[in-house]
Structures are given as structure tokens and as C-alpha cells.
Amino acid sequence: MMATVKTRSVTAHVPVQLAEKVDLMAERLERSKNWIVKQALSAWIDQEEERSRLTREALADVDVGRVIDHHAVQAWADSLSTETPLPVPR
């Protein structure tokens, strides 16, 4: 037996062109528009939570001095298009 998940409606105004794309996607995948929107919203929230986690992790690195000099990174990036690229700066 599956547990019932509580739900709540969320209303949003979206551009007509986006709404039409949702309609087309729902038809193509043979899913409801509701399912499409839930999938998209879940994926976006997961992405934003990961972005936030990575930002906090990077700021913690900066706080303890784990950084790479900008000039070293720029020199490395510039060398990538040469015959003798530099090793990745550490």
C-alpha cells in the first residue's frame, strides 16, 4: 500500500509560449501537465540546492585559504590553446 503524500496547489502565471510547451510535452510524454510541472519544479529546486551547497563549500574553502591565484589560473587557461599547455594549477 502506498502512503498518501499531502499536496498543495501553487498557482503561477507563465508566458503563453511556456504554457504551450508544457502542453506539448505533456502530450508527447502522455503525462499530465501537473506531472510535467512537478518534474520541472523538482529538478530546478534540486539544481538550486546543489548550487547553494557548492557555493557554501567554496566560501568555506576561501575562509581557510584554499584558493588558487587568479594569474595562475589565467596563465593555465591561456596555455590550453598552445602546443604545450601548463599543468592544472593547484
C-alpha positions as CSV (number, residue, x, y, z in Angstrom):
1,M,0.0,0.0,0.0
2,M,1.4,3.4,-1.0
3,A,1.5,6.2,1.6
4,T,-0.6,9.3,0.7
5,V,1.5,12.4,0.2
6,K,0.0,15.7,1.2
7,T,-0.2,18.2,-1.7
8,R,-1.0,21.8,-2.1
9,S,-1.8,23.8,-5.2
10,V,0.6,26.5,-6.3
11,T,-0.6,29.0,-8.9
12,A,1.8,30.8,-11.2
13,H,1.3,33.0,-14.3
14,V,3.7,31.8,-17.0
15,P,4.1,33.2,-20.6
16,V,1.8,31.6,-23.1
17,Q,4.7,30.2,-25.1
18,L,5.9,28.3,-22.0
19,A,2.5,27.0,-21.2
20,E,2.1,25.8,-24.8
21,K,5.5,24.0,-24.4
22,V,4.2,22.3,-21.3
23,D,1.1,21.2,-23.2
24,L,3.1,19.8,-26.0
25,M,5.5,18.0,-23.6
26,A,2.6,16.5,-21.7
27,E,1.0,15.2,-24.9
28,R,4.3,13.8,-26.2
29,L,5.1,12.0,-22.9
30,E,1.5,11.0,-22.4
31,R,1.6,12.6,-18.9
32,S,-0.5,15.3,-17.2
33,K,0.6,18.9,-17.3
34,N,0.6,18.6,-13.5
35,W,3.2,15.9,-13.7
36,I,5.3,17.9,-16.1
37,V,5.3,20.9,-13.9
38,K,6.1,18.9,-10.8
39,Q,9.1,17.3,-12.5
40,A,10.4,20.6,-13.8
41,L,10.0,22.3,-10.4
42,S,11.6,19.4,-8.5
43,A,14.6,19.4,-10.9
44,W,15.0,23.2,-10.6
45,I,14.9,23.1,-6.8
46,D,17.4,20.2,-6.7
47,Q,19.7,22.3,-9.0
48,E,19.4,25.4,-6.9
49,E,20.0,23.4,-3.6
50,E,23.1,21.9,-5.2
51,R,24.3,25.4,-6.4
52,S,23.8,26.7,-2.9
53,R,25.7,23.8,-1.3
54,L,28.6,24.2,-3.7
55,T,28.7,28.0,-3.0
56,R,28.8,27.4,0.7
57,E,31.6,24.8,0.2
58,A,33.6,27.2,-1.9
59,L,33.2,30.0,0.6
60,A,34.4,27.7,3.3
61,D,37.5,27.0,1.2
62,V,38.1,30.7,0.8
63,D,37.7,31.2,4.6
64,V,40.5,28.7,5.3
65,G,42.7,30.0,2.5
66,R,42.3,27.1,0.0
67,V,42.4,29.3,-3.1
68,I,44.3,29.4,-6.4
69,D,45.9,32.6,-7.6
70,H,43.9,34.3,-10.4
71,H,47.0,34.8,-12.5
72,A,48.0,31.2,-12.3
73,V,44.5,30.1,-13.5
74,Q,44.6,32.7,-16.3
75,A,48.0,31.5,-17.4
76,W,46.8,27.9,-17.4
77,A,43.7,28.8,-19.4
78,D,45.7,30.8,-21.9
79,S,48.0,27.8,-22.3
80,L,45.3,25.4,-23.3
81,S,45.3,26.5,-26.9
82,T,49.0,26.1,-27.2
83,E,51.1,23.1,-28.1
84,T,52.5,22.9,-24.5
85,P,49.6,23.5,-22.1
86,L,50.5,24.2,-18.5
87,P,49.5,21.7,-15.8
88,V,46.3,22.5,-13.8
89,P,47.2,25.0,-11.1
90,R,46.9,23.7,-7.5
